[in-house]
Every structure is written in structure tokens, then in C-alpha cells.
Amino acid sequence: MKKIKEWLSGLSFRTGVVVLLMCVPLYVMSAVQFMLPISVEAKGVLWVVLFGLAKTAQYGGLTILGVDGYRRLKLQVASWRNKKQK
């Protein structure tokens, strides 16, 4: 497990942001699939798979970013919001 964490933290900031952003459409798909005209069992399986992938993308992205990358991301989002408001 430690080896995987070290490998993930060695990836770039940009990769971390992309992986972290992938959790958004996966969360949306895990919720929207309940509106599909399929059996309840299939909906349950789809939800487990999609929600699991979303959580994996979320925690994987945070692991890649690390503490410093997360702070950097927060600063970039804050500066983007300030530019947008002006």
C-alpha cells in the first residue's frame, strides 16, 4: 500500500487535478442511473460501481495532489473567483 501511495504522490499536479475532477461526472452518473428503465438489481450494481469509481477518483486525486497541491489548488480557485468577480 505504501508503494502505491508513493507512486501516486509522484505524479504531477495537473494529473491530480484531472483525476480529482473525474469524480464529479462519476457522482452525477451514479445518481442519474436511477432514472434508467432497468431492473432494481441492475440499478444497484451500477450505483455500487459508479459510486466506487467516484470515491476512488476522489481519494486518488487527493493522494496525487497531497497537502501542498491541495493548498495550491485552493489558491488557484480563489484567484479565479476573484478575477471572475471583477
N, C-alpha and C positions, 0 to 999 in steps of 0.2 A: 504494500500500500504506500509506503514511504517513497518508493522508486517512482510510482505513478505521479504522486504529488510533486516530486522534484521535476519530473519531465514536463508536467503541465505548467508549473511556475516558470519554466524556462522558455515558454512560448511568448510571442510578442504581445504588447499592449493591444494592438489592433485585433489580433486573433481573439483575445479575451473579450473585447467589446462585441465582436461579431457573434461569438458563442453565447454571450450573455443576452444579446438581442434576439437570438433564435428561440429563447424561451417564450417570448411574447406570442408569436403565432402558434406555438405548440399549446400554450394555455388556452388560446382562443379556440383552436380546433378541438381541444378536449371538452370544451363546453358546448360548442356548436354541434358536435356529432350527436347530441341527444335529440336533435330535431330531425335526424335522418329516419326514413321509414324502414328500419331494420329491427330485428328481434332485440329483446331486452338483454339477452346474453351477449349478443354481438356489441351492443352499446357499452356494456360493462367492460368487455375485453378492450374495446377501442379506448375507453376512458382510461383504463389502467395503463395501457401502452403509451398513449399520448401524454398523460399527466406524468408518467415516469420519465419520459423523454424530456419534458419541460423542466422537471426538477433536476435531471442530470445536466441539462444545458445551463441552468441557473447556477448550480454549485460548481460545475466545471468552469464556467466563465469567471466566477468569483475566485476560484483557485488560481486560474491563469493570471488574473489581474493582481491578486494579492492585496495587501493593505495599501501599499503605495500607489498601485494602479487604481484602486477604488477611490482614493483621495484625488488623484489626477482626474479621473472621470467626473467626480462631483464638481471639481473646479471648472472643468470644461463645460459642463451642463449649465452651471451658474453663469459663466461668462456668456454662453449662448443665449440664455434667457435675458440677461441684461442688454445685450445687443438688440434682441427682438423687441424689448420694451421701449427702446429709444427711438 
